[in-house]
Amino acid sequence: MRWKISAFFLLSALWCFAEDTGDKDGSIIPMAAYEFISFEGRQYHVPGGGLVLMVGDQAPPVEKERNSFMLAAFYRSYLLNAYLLNENQSGYPNRYHHVTAMAERKIRRHQVLGIFRSLSDEPVSGGLQTFQAALGYGYELVRNNSLSLTLGMALGLSEFEIGGKSVPVFPFPLVRLGFTSSWIHLSFDFLTNPALDIIIAPENKIRLNGSFQMVYYRDIQDLLFDCTLWYRFFTKEHKMGDFAGVGVGVKNSGEDFKLSEKGKTYEIGSYSVFGVIDLSFLEISGGYIFNSRERYDNNKAQSLGSGYFVSARLAWQF
């Protein structure tokens, strides 16, 4: 299970606009996105949209108490155009849905977190196996200018396989670690699976962003990552702010869908190199896929060959 909001689009929108939120005023960020993915004999059209609501200062200075609320939701639809069919595709849909939502309330050192995620042909209506939800509480044990540590517990709702039995509700630890300095920003979250975000040289025009996550533990392909070397046109001290840049990167991305028919799953993933242009409100990227994989019902992964992708996302703060 992947509790973290893995849609990079959502995270990048939050990162771009988080510093602009006032102490009391709220901010609304509507978003739209489109991605086209082409493999040998397989194409995906992936339209999407979302909304972020932020109230209060999302990153207040240490001397100020936290008092903020954030709500984010995003939807993507995977439309499959398979013009070279194989026997594995028989009985599988050609449309999948990705629904992600997160709500977070911070009051002083207390944090309440709610998360919902569904990747399926029939989200929610297809049964417990088609979605995951969690509600957790954490307490910030450490908070200073460079370090933040939050520990807590969460209850998850889904169809969990524990010891060969299906369990609808299961407790999980909640761990959130943040470290900030002039040369590195680090954020680590653990809620059923580890997720790490790193920015090296965050205050320089040339910087390296990395995002890493383990969802399953079958082989090295289960390590999902996105690493981008950026050249930012301006620093945050500039009167125009750090709002634009270009970058090159490499990533291993993937999605795992739980079908409404019990026991059926569909996974797709790929390695790629890419270039990106970012104007904060508009981001355009495209790249070459040099290694791809497809997996049905947790069977052995098979290659989809090489290919390419292009994507665009639009976000604006009100």
N, C-alpha and C positions, 0 to 999 in steps of 0.2 A: 504494500500500500504506500502511496505517496501523499502524505498529508500536506507537505509544503505546497504552496501555490507555485507549481512548477512552470506555469505559463509565464515565460520571460517577459511577455508583453505587459502583464500586470505589474510585475516587479519593477520594470524599467519606468513605467508611468509613475509609480510611487516614488522612485528614486529621483526622478527629474523634478517633481513638484513638491516633495516633502518639505524642503527648506522654506517654501513660500507661504506655508500655512501660518495664520496669525494665532495669537494666544486664545482668542475667543471666537473669532469668525470661522465659519465652516468653508470648506472647499469641495466642489463637485467636479469630477473629471470623467466625462464620457469618453469612450474609446471605440474604435473600429479597426478591424484588421482583416487582411486577406493573405493567404499563402497558396502557392501552386507548387506541388511536388511531383516530379516526373521520374519514374524508374523505367527500366526496360520492360515494356508491356503493362505498365501500371501507372496511373495518374491519380492524384488527389487534389481536389479543390477544397480549401479550408477557409471559409468565411467565418468571421466572429465579431463579437462586440462585448462591451462591458461598461461598468460604472464603478467609480471609487468615490466614497464620501469620507472626508476627514474633518474632524472638529477638534479644535485645540492644537497646541504645539506638539507635534509628533516627536520631536527630539529636543526637549528643553535642556538648558544648561543644568549642571549638577546642583547648583544652589537653589534651583527652582523645583517645586514638587510637580510630579506628573499628574495631568488631568486631561486625558484625551480619549477620543473615540475614533475608530476607523472601521469602515465597512467596504468590502471589495467583492465584486461578483463578475464573472466572465463566462462567456459561452462560445464554443467552437463547434462547427459541424464538419465532419470528414465525409466528403462525397467521393466515392470510389468510381473511377472510370477504368475498368479492366478490359482492354481490348485483346489481351492474350490470356484467356482463362485457363486454369488448371483444375485438376480434380479436387484439390484442397478447398477451393472456394465454393464448392457445391454446398448449399444449405446455409451459407453465411450471407448476411445483409451487405449491401453496398453503401450504407450510410450509418455513421456512428456519431455519437454526441459526447461532448466534453463540457461538463458543467462544474465550475469551481466557485466557491464563496468562502469568505472569511470575515468574522467580526471580532474586534479586539477593543477591550475597555481597560484603560490604565488609570488607576487612582493611587497616587503616591507610590508605594512599593508593591501594590497589589495589581495583578493582571488576570483578567478573565478572557479566555479565548474560545471562540467557536468556529469550527471548520466543517465544510461540506464539500464532498467531491464525488462526482459520478461520471464514469466513462463506460458507455454502454450503447447498445442499439435501442434500449428502452429504459432510460434513466428513471430510477425510483419505482416506476410502475412494474418493472420487470422483476422485482423482488429484492430482498436484502443484499444479495450478492452483487447487485448492480450499483451500489453506492456505499460510501463510508461517511460517517458523521462523528464528530467528537466535540466534547465540551470539557474545558480544562481550567484549572486555577493554578497560578504561579505566584511566588513571592520573591521579590528582588532582594537577594541576600547581600549582594555587593553592588555598589554604585559609586563610581568616582569619575574623574576626568578621562580615564583611559580604559576602565574595566567595568563590565556589567555582567552579573550572573543571576539568573532566575531559575528556581527549581520548583516543581509542583507535580501534580497528577492530573490525568484526564481519563474520561470514560469514552470509549469508542463504541459506535453502533454500526454493525455490519454483519456479514456472515463470516466469522473468524473460524479458521480451522486450528483447534487446539487439541493436540494428542489424538488426532484422527476423528474428533467430534466437532460438530458445528455449534459455535457459541455466539449468540447475538450481541452480547455486551461484554466488553473486556477492558480492564484498566491498563493504562500506559503511563510511564514516567514522562514528565515534561522538563526539558532542559533547554535553556536559551543563554548563550554566551556571546558577549560582544567585547571586542578590543579595538581601541582607536588610538592611533598615533600619527605623526606627520608623515610616516613612510608606509603605514599599512592600516587598512580597515578590515576587520575580520568579524564575521558573524556565523555562529554555529547553532543549529537547532536540532533537537532530537525529539521526535514524537512518532514512535514505531520505526523510524528509519532516520539515519543521519543525513544532514544537509549542511554544506559549508559554502560561504561566499567570502571572497577575498578581493580587495582592491590594493594593488601595490603602487606606491607613489601617487596617492589620491589627490595631492595638491599640485601635481605637475601636469603640464600639458600632455606629456607622454606617460601613459599609465597602463597597467595590465589588470583586467577584470577577469575573475575566475569564479565559476559556480560548479559545485560538485555534489552529487547525490547518489546514494545506493538504495535501490528499491528492492531488488532481489539479490541473491547471493549465489547464483548458479555459475557464472563465469565473469571474465573481465568486461564483457560487453554490457553487464548490468551496472557498471559505473557510468552514470550519465554526467556529462560535463559540458560547459560552454566557456571557452577562454578567448578573450578578445584583447588585442593590443590596440590601444586608442591613441589618436592624436587629437586633443581637444583644442579648438581654435582660441578659446579664452579660458582664463582661470576664474574661479568663483569671485575673486576680488575685482574683476573687471566690471565696469558699469553695465555691461550687457549680460554679465553672469556666465556661468559655464553651461551654455545652452546648445553648443554645436560641436561636431567632431566627425572624424572618419576613422575606420578601424578595419583590421583584418583578424580573422580568428579561425579556430577549429572547434568542432563540437561533436558530441555523441548524444543524439536526441532519440526519444522513443515514447510511445504510448502503449498502454495495455488496457484493453477493453474486456469487461466482463459481460457476456451476453445474457439475455433474459432466459435463454434455455440453459438450465443448470448444467455445469460441467464444460460449457463451451467458452473459450476465450480466444481473443485475437490480439496479437502484438505486432507492432511495426517499429522499426528503428533504423538509424543510419549514422555513419560518420561522414562529416563533410568539412570542407574548407570554404570560407566565405569572406565577402567584403560587406561593409555596412556604412551607411551615411546617416547621421543622427542630427536632427534639428530640434530635439526635445519633443515638439508637438508632432513631428513627422519623422519616421524612421523607415528607410528602405534598405533591404539586404538581399543578397543572392549569392549562390555558391554552387560548387561541384560536389556531388555525392560520390565518394569513392568506395564505400563499403555499406551494404544495406542488409537487412535481415527481416524475415517474416516468420511468425510462429503461430501455429494453430493448436489450441488445447494443450499448451505447455509441452508440445512435442519438440523435437530438434529443430533449431532455426534453419531456414533455407534462405539463400541469397536472392535478392531482387535485382542484382546487377548494379551498375553505376547509373548516374542521372544528375539532375540539377534541381534547384529550388529558387524561387523568388518570393519575397514577402514584403508587405507594407503595413505599417500600423500608424494610426492617427489618434492623438490624445490632446485634449485642450482643457485647461483649468478655468472654472468659473467661480 
